[in-house]
């Protein structure tokens, strides 16, 4: 089979890349080792956040995504029609709190730095925070409101992006694990092999989330993306008692840590279905899918510091998933400087849902030579902060 581009991965980032490229007129094939939207994109909370990002390239990407998602959600609804489920885009805002005196100052300092970078930030007195979240622990020591934080239904959003890509001519081939690369006489990547298909293409984009390192390895390249496991608790349905995404200020530290050991922080939010999602954890244990009582208990204990009413709330299930972690905490978006023809759109860790749309737009612009929506240099595989983690040019 021949195509202009092959996308490896049918999660939300791969779906966004497929849509962006197909809408330029390119012929696109998406391959996935499993079913579309069944892995990391199905195991997240659907967060579209600016509140958890420090000033720098990732925040720049998140601010662009904050402007982009409302338009993208409207485009998908208009294109796919009322018969297709809504992506449930909701700009409900976030509230970040400190629960100790020691944490209050750093939270406010962090918010001031974000405000200088263009984030909509509002410092809240305790009484104001309780007006917005009446069931919040009244003993909080500081609170900041982020009006740009939003949420979507990630599985529906992934399926909508794939449906849109199909309408533009893309093909999706599930249960097709990539086993090797096609290369020309110069070494340029010119396609991929699976167990049952040979796909020729001028461009191959690895967008396989936490499996991107393995996918790159199968193609003869190395990519330092590895899984970082997270776990979420889900409560029984209830009358709505949580109205924003609410989390403890220590969440940012957990996202930026390089420690492989277990880290937990308090993250609580409601869903349109009436349940409450409670997270979160981060742990580097490979692709071990087993749930841990230790992790579940740590998450539950910390959530009570934010919302004491949860102590008597039934938890009906828990689920885990893997985030695509990079050692410098930035996505990898662009062509591999050591392997021409091989591109990446991965490494977003817990921000992939929010950053998917703009990542697709960035890949679309870079592949076709159009003007990119923002400076791509900080995300390229050749960036200095990733150099120490890459094999030298010409090595696999």
Backbone torsions as a table, in degrees:
resi	resn	phi	psi	omega
1	UNK	NA	145.1	-178.8
2	UNK	-120.1	136.4	175.5
3	UNK	-147.0	164.0	174.4
4	UNK	-74.4	-34.8	-178.0
5	UNK	-144.0	141.8	171.1
6	UNK	-114.9	127.9	176.0
7	UNK	-105.1	124.9	178.3
8	UNK	-97.4	103.3	-178.9
9	UNK	124.2	123.5	-178.7
10	UNK	-114.1	33.8	168.2
11	UNK	-84.8	-167.0	-171.7
12	UNK	-68.2	-33.5	179.3
13	UNK	-72.1	-45.1	176.7
14	UNK	-61.5	-39.4	178.4
15	UNK	-62.9	-41.8	178.9
16	UNK	-65.9	-39.0	177.3
17	UNK	-65.6	-42.6	179.4
18	UNK	-61.3	-44.4	179.7
19	UNK	-62.6	-46.4	-177.5
20	UNK	-62.4	-43.6	-178.7
21	UNK	-72.0	-41.9	-179.3
22	UNK	-63.1	-34.8	-178.5
23	UNK	-74.4	-9.3	171.8
24	UNK	-86.2	-5.2	-177.7
25	UNK	101.2	-1.1	178.3
26	UNK	-74.3	147.6	171.1
27	UNK	-83.4	131.2	-170.3
28	UNK	-131.1	137.1	172.1
29	UNK	-123.5	130.7	177.1
30	UNK	-108.1	127.6	176.2
31	UNK	-118.7	145.8	179.2
32	UNK	-143.8	143.2	-179.9
33	UNK	-66.9	-20.1	177.8
34	UNK	-130.1	-144.3	176.8
35	UNK	-91.3	151.5	177.6
36	UNK	-58.3	143.9	173.7
37	UNK	58.2	29.6	-173.7
38	UNK	-110.6	-6.1	-174.9
39	UNK	-110.1	-116.6	-175.5
40	UNK	-58.7	-38.7	-178.3
41	UNK	-65.2	-20.1	178.6
42	UNK	-95.6	-1.1	-174.1
43	UNK	-117.6	13.7	-179.4
44	UNK	-109.4	-178.6	-177.2
45	UNK	-98.6	-2.8	178.3
46	UNK	76.9	30.2	-175.0
47	UNK	-81.3	139.2	173.7
48	UNK	-121.9	92.0	-166.7
49	UNK	-115.5	142.6	163.4
50	UNK	-112.1	-19.5	-171.3
51	UNK	-65.9	-24.3	-174.2
52	UNK	-100.0	14.4	-175.2
53	UNK	-119.4	131.5	178.5
54	UNK	-77.7	156.3	175.9
55	UNK	-52.4	133.4	-177.2
56	UNK	149.1	-169.3	-173.5
57	UNK	-59.8	-40.8	-178.3
58	UNK	-67.5	-37.7	176.5
59	UNK	-65.4	-39.6	176.7
60	UNK	-57.8	-42.6	179.1
61	UNK	-66.6	-39.3	-179.5
62	UNK	-68.2	-37.6	177.1
63	UNK	-65.2	-39.2	175.4
64	UNK	-64.1	-40.8	179.0
65	UNK	-64.8	-35.1	179.0
66	UNK	-62.3	-34.4	176.1
67	UNK	-78.8	-31.0	-172.3
68	UNK	-79.6	-37.1	-172.3
69	UNK	-63.5	-41.4	177.9
70	UNK	-59.2	-40.1	177.7
71	UNK	-66.4	-43.5	-179.0
72	UNK	-63.8	-43.4	178.6
73	UNK	-60.6	-41.2	179.2
74	UNK	-67.5	-40.7	178.2
75	UNK	-60.8	-45.7	-178.5
76	UNK	-64.5	-41.2	178.9
77	UNK	-63.2	-41.4	-179.4
78	UNK	-69.0	-40.7	-176.4
79	UNK	-72.5	-41.3	-172.4
80	UNK	-92.0	-20.1	174.7
81	UNK	84.9	173.1	-174.5
82	UNK	-68.4	-20.1	-179.4
83	UNK	-72.4	-20.1	179.3
84	UNK	-89.0	136.5	-179.5
85	UNK	-57.1	146.3	178.2
86	UNK	-71.1	146.9	177.6
87	UNK	-76.6	-5.6	175.3
88	UNK	60.8	40.5	176.2
89	UNK	-65.1	127.3	179.4
90	UNK	-141.9	118.2	176.9
91	UNK	-90.2	77.3	-172.7
92	UNK	-88.7	-10.8	178.5
93	UNK	81.8	160.8	179.5
94	UNK	-126.8	152.4	174.6
95	UNK	-127.1	122.7	177.9
96	UNK	-108.0	132.8	-175.2
97	UNK	-126.7	158.5	168.3
98	UNK	-109.4	141.1	-178.6
99	UNK	-111.0	2.7	177.6
100	UNK	-134.2	158.8	176.2
101	UNK	-63.8	-38.0	-178.8
102	UNK	-65.1	-27.5	-177.6
103	UNK	-88.0	-11.5	-174.8
104	UNK	-67.3	-48.9	-178.2
105	UNK	-61.6	-50.6	177.9
106	UNK	-58.0	-36.5	178.2
107	UNK	-63.3	-46.5	-179.8
108	UNK	-66.7	-38.2	178.1
109	UNK	-63.3	-43.1	179.3
110	UNK	-61.5	-43.0	-179.4
111	UNK	-65.1	-38.3	178.2
112	UNK	-62.4	-42.1	177.7
113	UNK	-62.7	-38.9	177.1
114	UNK	-65.8	-40.9	179.6
115	UNK	-59.9	-39.7	178.6
116	UNK	-65.5	-23.7	179.5
117	UNK	-91.4	1.3	175.0
118	UNK	107.9	5.8	179.0
119	UNK	-80.5	140.8	175.4
120	UNK	-78.0	108.9	-173.4
121	UNK	-126.6	137.8	174.8
122	UNK	-136.7	117.1	177.1
123	UNK	-71.1	133.4	-176.5
124	UNK	-113.2	135.3	165.4
125	UNK	-71.1	160.8	-178.2
126	UNK	-57.7	-39.7	-179.7
127	UNK	-65.3	-37.1	178.3
128	UNK	-67.0	-41.0	178.1
129	UNK	-61.6	-39.0	-179.9
130	UNK	-73.0	-24.8	173.0
131	UNK	-67.2	-39.5	179.8
132	UNK	-77.1	-35.0	-179.3
133	UNK	-131.7	84.3	-173.5
134	UNK	-60.4	-24.0	-176.7
135	UNK	-96.7	6.4	178.1
136	UNK	-67.9	149.6	177.3
137	UNK	-58.5	119.6	-177.2
138	UNK	-69.1	-8.6	-178.3
139	UNK	-90.6	11.3	176.4
140	UNK	-60.3	151.1	-176.3
141	UNK	-104.8	-14.6	177.5
142	UNK	-163.9	154.4	178.3
143	UNK	-152.6	143.9	179.6
144	UNK	-133.2	134.4	179.5
145	UNK	-101.5	134.8	179.1
146	UNK	-120.4	102.8	-175.5
147	UNK	-71.1	-17.3	-176.2
148	UNK	-86.3	-12.5	-179.9
149	UNK	-65.9	140.3	-175.8
150	UNK	-144.7	-179.0	-177.6
151	UNK	-150.1	148.2	171.2
152	UNK	-135.2	170.8	172.5
153	UNK	-88.8	108.6	-167.6
154	UNK	-67.8	-35.7	-179.6
155	UNK	-68.1	-45.5	178.7
156	UNK	-62.7	-41.1	179.7
157	UNK	-62.7	-41.1	178.0
158	UNK	-63.5	-47.0	179.8
159	UNK	-64.0	-34.8	178.8
160	UNK	-67.1	-42.3	177.6
161	UNK	-63.5	-40.5	177.3
162	UNK	-66.3	-40.1	178.1
163	UNK	-62.4	-40.9	178.0
164	UNK	-65.4	-41.1	178.0
165	UNK	-62.2	-41.0	177.8
166	UNK	-62.4	-40.7	178.7
167	UNK	-62.1	-25.9	177.2
168	UNK	-90.5	5.7	174.4
169	UNK	108.1	-2.8	-178.5
170	UNK	-70.3	150.4	173.9
171	UNK	-112.9	143.2	178.9
172	UNK	-118.7	123.8	-178.8
173	UNK	-115.7	98.5	179.5
174	UNK	-77.8	164.7	175.8
175	UNK	55.0	43.3	179.0
176	UNK	-129.1	90.5	179.9
177	UNK	-78.1	131.5	179.8
178	UNK	-71.1	130.9	-177.4
179	UNK	-114.6	-12.3	-179.6
180	UNK	-178.1	170.6	-178.6
181	UNK	-108.5	150.2	166.1
182	UNK	-94.6	139.5	179.4
183	UNK	-138.0	150.3	176.1
184	UNK	-90.6	-172.9	-174.8
185	UNK	-64.1	-23.6	179.7
186	UNK	-87.6	-7.0	-177.2
187	UNK	96.3	-3.0	179.3
188	UNK	-65.1	138.5	177.0
189	UNK	-72.7	125.8	-176.1
190	UNK	-125.6	18.7	177.7
191	UNK	150.7	-172.6	-178.4
192	UNK	-138.1	159.4	171.7
193	UNK	-113.5	142.0	167.9
194	UNK	-120.0	-178.0	-179.8
195	UNK	-62.5	-25.3	-175.3
196	UNK	-129.0	-1.6	-175.9
197	UNK	-136.2	149.1	166.4
198	UNK	-118.3	118.0	-173.5
199	UNK	-115.1	112.1	177.8
200	UNK	-88.5	136.5	-178.8
201	UNK	-160.1	149.5	175.4
202	UNK	-75.7	-25.7	-175.9
203	UNK	-133.6	130.5	174.1
204	UNK	-120.0	123.1	-178.5
205	UNK	-113.9	117.4	175.4
206	UNK	-86.0	114.2	179.2
207	UNK	-134.8	50.8	-171.2
208	UNK	-99.9	23.6	176.6
209	UNK	54.8	-134.8	-177.3
210	UNK	-67.0	-12.5	175.5
211	UNK	-90.8	6.4	-176.7
212	UNK	-65.3	-35.4	177.7
213	UNK	-62.1	-43.4	178.5
214	UNK	-67.5	-39.8	179.4
215	UNK	-64.3	-43.0	177.5
216	UNK	-62.0	-41.0	178.8
217	UNK	-60.9	-38.5	177.7
218	UNK	-64.6	-24.9	179.9
219	UNK	-93.3	6.0	176.5
220	UNK	86.8	18.4	179.4
221	UNK	-125.4	161.0	173.4
222	UNK	-112.3	141.6	-179.5
223	UNK	-144.0	121.3	-174.7
224	UNK	-81.3	59.1	173.6
225	UNK	-110.8	123.6	-179.4
226	UNK	-134.7	161.8	-175.1
227	UNK	-76.0	141.2	172.0
228	UNK	-127.0	113.8	-170.6
229	UNK	-79.7	143.8	174.0
230	UNK	-134.2	156.8	-178.5
231	UNK	-133.2	142.9	-179.1
232	UNK	-131.1	138.8	172.7
233	UNK	-98.3	147.2	178.8
234	UNK	-125.5	124.9	-179.6
235	UNK	-85.8	171.3	169.1
236	UNK	-66.7	160.4	177.5
237	UNK	-65.7	147.4	-178.2
238	UNK	-154.6	167.2	168.6
239	UNK	-61.9	138.5	-172.6
240	UNK	-60.2	125.2	178.1
241	UNK	-124.1	-7.6	178.1
242	UNK	-125.2	124.3	-169.1
243	UNK	-112.9	-10.0	177.6
244	UNK	-133.6	174.7	164.5
245	UNK	-79.0	121.8	-176.2
246	UNK	-120.9	127.9	177.8
247	UNK	-148.2	160.7	-179.4
248	UNK	-78.3	148.3	-178.1
249	UNK	-62.5	-14.8	179.5
250	UNK	-78.0	-4.1	-179.8
251	UNK	-61.6	-41.2	-178.5
252	UNK	-61.3	-41.9	178.9
253	UNK	-60.7	-37.4	179.1
254	UNK	-66.5	-39.0	-178.5
255	UNK	-67.1	-31.6	-174.9
256	UNK	-93.9	-5.1	-178.3
257	UNK	-69.8	147.0	173.6
258	UNK	-101.6	2.8	-178.5
259	UNK	-69.6	132.1	179.7
260	UNK	-79.8	-16.8	-176.8
261	UNK	-72.2	168.4	-178.3
262	UNK	-62.6	132.3	171.9
263	UNK	-133.3	136.4	178.1
264	UNK	-128.2	151.7	175.1
265	UNK	-149.4	160.0	-173.7
266	UNK	-88.7	121.5	177.3
267	UNK	-139.2	121.5	-174.1
268	UNK	-135.9	134.1	175.8
269	UNK	-159.7	155.6	178.4
270	UNK	-90.5	162.0	173.6
271	UNK	-117.2	160.1	176.7
272	UNK	-58.8	-22.7	179.9
273	UNK	-80.2	-4.6	176.7
274	UNK	98.4	-4.1	176.0
275	UNK	-86.2	169.0	173.7
276	UNK	-119.6	130.7	176.6
277	UNK	-95.0	132.4	-177.1
278	UNK	-126.2	120.8	175.5
279	UNK	-135.7	-166.7	-2.4
280	UNK	-139.2	168.3	177.6
281	UNK	-133.4	157.7	174.5
282	UNK	-139.8	132.0	-175.6
283	UNK	-160.6	133.9	178.0
284	UNK	-100.2	99.4	-178.7
285	UNK	-133.0	31.7	-177.5
286	UNK	67.1	-146.2	-179.6
287	UNK	-100.7	35.1	176.3
288	UNK	-71.7	115.7	-174.6
289	UNK	-93.5	-1.2	-175.9
290	UNK	-69.8	136.3	174.4
291	UNK	-76.6	144.1	-178.0
292	UNK	-115.2	128.9	176.9
293	UNK	-61.7	-37.3	178.7
294	UNK	-58.8	-44.6	-179.2
295	UNK	-68.0	-46.1	-179.8
296	UNK	-59.4	-42.0	-179.4
297	UNK	-66.8	-40.3	-179.9
298	UNK	-64.6	-41.8	178.0
299	UNK	-62.5	-46.2	-178.2
300	UNK	-62.5	-43.5	-179.5
301	UNK	-60.0	-45.8	-177.4
302	UNK	-68.2	-33.3	-180.0
303	UNK	-63.1	-30.9	-179.8
304	UNK	-66.2	-23.2	177.2
305	UNK	-67.9	-25.8	178.3
306	UNK	-90.8	-48.3	-175.5
307	UNK	-129.9	92.9	-178.9
308	UNK	-58.4	-27.4	-178.2
309	UNK	-61.7	-19.8	-178.5
310	UNK	-66.4	-16.5	-178.0
311	UNK	-57.4	-33.2	-178.5
312	UNK	-105.4	14.1	-178.1
313	UNK	-94.2	127.4	179.2
314	UNK	-67.6	139.1	170.4
315	UNK	-100.1	121.8	-174.4
316	UNK	-93.8	-21.8	177.7
317	UNK	-165.3	168.8	174.0
318	UNK	-140.9	150.7	177.3
319	UNK	-144.6	156.7	179.1
320	UNK	-125.6	164.4	178.0
321	UNK	-159.3	174.4	-176.6
322	UNK	-118.7	130.9	176.9
323	UNK	-99.1	145.3	178.3
324	UNK	-82.1	103.7	-173.9
325	UNK	-93.1	137.1	170.6
326	UNK	-119.9	148.4	-173.8
327	UNK	-67.0	-20.4	176.9
328	UNK	-105.1	10.1	173.0
329	UNK	61.0	32.1	174.8
330	UNK	-128.0	145.9	174.5
331	UNK	-61.9	156.1	174.7
332	UNK	-108.4	111.9	-175.3
333	UNK	-135.6	111.0	178.1
334	UNK	145.0	-179.1	-177.5
335	UNK	-82.1	139.8	176.5
336	UNK	-69.8	117.3	-177.0
337	UNK	-66.6	-15.6	179.7
338	UNK	-95.3	-18.3	-174.7
339	UNK	-136.2	82.0	-179.8
340	UNK	-53.8	142.5	-178.3
341	UNK	92.0	-14.4	179.7
342	UNK	-105.0	124.6	-176.3
343	UNK	-122.1	159.3	179.1
344	UNK	-129.3	145.3	170.3
345	UNK	-144.8	83.2	-169.6
346	UNK	-160.8	-177.8	174.7
347	UNK	80.2	22.5	-177.5
348	UNK	-81.2	-3.5	-172.5
349	UNK	47.4	-120.3	-175.7
350	UNK	-85.6	5.5	-175.1
351	UNK	-105.7	9.3	-174.0
352	UNK	-62.2	-36.7	179.7
353	UNK	-62.6	-49.4	-177.8
354	UNK	-67.0	-35.4	-173.6
355	UNK	-95.9	1.6	-175.0
356	UNK	-61.1	-50.3	-175.1
357	UNK	-59.5	-47.5	-178.7
358	UNK	-72.6	-28.4	174.4
359	UNK	-64.0	-42.7	176.0
360	UNK	-60.4	-43.4	178.6
361	UNK	-63.0	-39.0	180.0
362	UNK	-67.0	-44.2	176.5
363	UNK	-61.1	-44.2	179.6
364	UNK	-58.2	-43.1	-179.5
365	UNK	-68.7	-44.0	-177.0
366	UNK	-67.2	-40.8	-179.1
367	UNK	-67.2	-39.0	-176.0
368	UNK	-91.8	-6.7	-179.3
369	UNK	81.9	15.0	177.7
370	UNK	-79.8	171.2	178.8
371	UNK	-70.5	121.7	-178.9
372	UNK	-71.8	153.9	-177.7
373	UNK	-71.7	-16.7	172.7
374	UNK	-158.9	172.3	-177.0
375	UNK	-62.3	119.0	-177.1
376	UNK	-83.9	-10.5	-171.2
377	UNK	-55.8	-42.9	-177.6
378	UNK	-64.6	-13.8	-175.3
379	UNK	-107.2	-5.9	-176.6
380	UNK	-66.8	149.4	176.5
381	UNK	-60.4	-22.5	-178.1
382	UNK	-85.6	5.3	-176.6
383	UNK	-63.4	148.1	-176.2
384	UNK	-59.2	-35.6	-176.0
385	UNK	-69.4	-14.0	178.9
386	UNK	-103.5	-11.8	-171.1
387	UNK	-57.4	-41.3	-176.5
388	UNK	-67.9	-15.1	-176.8
389	UNK	-102.8	3.8	-177.7
390	UNK	-109.8	146.9	170.0
391	UNK	-69.6	150.9	-178.9
392	UNK	-64.5	161.4	-179.5
393	UNK	-55.4	133.2	179.6
394	UNK	92.5	-11.3	178.7
395	UNK	-100.0	152.7	178.2
396	UNK	-98.6	NA	NA
